């Protein structure tokens, strides 16, 4: 999961999170 946050696509990934708050719980689970 950390690979996504350290990769260049993370910026686009964050944009998707901001547009879809329903994915936030999913991200929290991955970061745990």
For each residue, the residues with C-beta under 8 A, 3 or more apart:
1: 4 5 30 31
2: 5 6
3: 6 7
4: 1 7 9 10 13
5: 1 2 10 13
6: 2 3 10
7: 3 4 10
8: 11
9: 4 12 13
10: 4 5 6 7 13 14
11: 8 14 15
12: 9 15 16
13: 4 5 9 10 16 17
14: 10 11 17 18
15: 11 12 18 19
16: 12 13 19 20 23
17: 13 14 20 21 23 24 27
18: 14 15 21
19: 15 16
20: 16 17 23
21: 17 18 24
22: 25 26
23: 16 17 20 26 27
24: 17 21 27 28
25: 22 28 29
26: 22 23 29 30
27: 17 23 24 30 31
28: 24 25 31 32
29: 25 26 32
30: 1 26 27
31: 1 27 28
32: 28 29
